[in-house]
Amino acid sequence: MPFYQRLGQIPRKRHTQFRQPDGSLYHEQLVGTMGFHGVSSLLYHRHAPTEIRRVGEARPFAPKLLKDRPLAPAHLRTLAQTSTGGDYLEARQTLLGNSDVTMSVCNPTERRMDYYYKNALADEVIFVHEGRGELWSQLGKLAFEPGDYIVIPRTIIHQMHFEEGPVRLLIIESFSPVETCRRYRNHFGQLLEHAPYCERDFRGPSELITDDVRASGEYEVRVQKDGLLHSLFYGNSPFDVVGWDGYFYPYATSIHDFEPITGRIHQPPPVHQQFEGNNYVICSFVPRLFDYHPLAIPAPYNHSNVDSDEVLYYVAGNFMSRRGVDLASFTWHPSGIPHGPHPGTVEASIGKKETHELAVMLDTFRPLYLTEAALAYEDEGYPLSWRPEAHNPPRSADMMD
């Protein structure tokens, strides 16, 4: 995150005595990544965060990547799948992945989690397509609504609490820290004037959850690590933090606050970039004016993905004119083959002034692979949809990338 935050009670100096009303010391905990060189926060607990009472079973929690499929673009249709399971963790279905990042859908039916969750392997970026609620973590409550990106750094213990109504989430797991774009930050970390977002667009936790009830039972924390889901049972609630400060915390920002960068001629996909990590970027396509050169062609030029895979997740807009591509669809164009507008869309785009579509794009610089779970959503005719005889009326979704 680009700025420092604090919440609750903390001592004036770090690593010094900070006592509870009964005279005992609060328990200080440093959380962060990259050893002692990355961003971090200091948390102050009422009870020691290390009191494991019992170790439960570990169970498999890794997708099976399909690495022997023919090279071809793919289209995954997930709109009809209104439920993918029970709670926030059980409902995850990973559809694409590699050693840097994964993409999953998650449409839970249960509103609350009766345990706590920690991803010890990856940062998580959750795009809220549908649903409202709060993320509860050791660092406090964070409200979310449709259009929000929620970024949860690895090792943060949390729960999801959903309001009534449908929930549809896109979850990106990053095996490196998630950052804002480096080219939009100065050497102090402040976002620059030409950035498509600023610090005012980011929201951190607003209210602590200080659970001081020392129950006679146990508190289960499920930890994802190395393809397994582990269960650890603690004697104290992980939500017993009275204060914290630092740069390491969950935060949210809305796709609706992303300010598009436009030009006289077609702008390349990097202008849509929202986040980055090792070997990938995340982009936001938002309502914007099209190119305004008198001879401009708003549709993108054909391009060859020699060094990157491109996945587009459709959020909102008019996609019905292209048969089979709808909201909550994924289109995946793997590296090594060219892609571009469908037949008829280039001419049809000329003279268009604006678009009102929303989409999230993931570009990776190492090959992605479909998973076994993805096969249930696959549109088998998609790779041949650029044939002239497969021509359909043009759709604005083809103008995104």
Secondary structure, DSSP 4 states (H G I P E B T S, - for coil): --S-EEEE---SSTTS--B-TTSPBPEEEEEESTTTTS-EEEEEESS-TT-EEEE---EE----B--SSPS--EEEE-TT----BSSTTTTEEEEEE-SSEEEEEE-B--S--SSEEEESS-EEEEEEEE--EEEEETTEEEEE-TTEEEEE-TT--EEEEEPSS--EEEEEEESS--EE-GGGB-TTSPBPTTSS--GGG-B---B--------SS-EEEEEEETTEEEEEEESS-S--EEEEEES---EEEEGGG------SSPPPGGGGEEEEETTEEEEEE-SEE---STT---SPPPEE-SS-EEEEEEEES--TTSTT--TTEEEEE-TTSEE-PPTTHHHHHTT--EE--EEEEEEESS--EEBGGGGGGB-TTGGGTTSGGG-----GGGG--
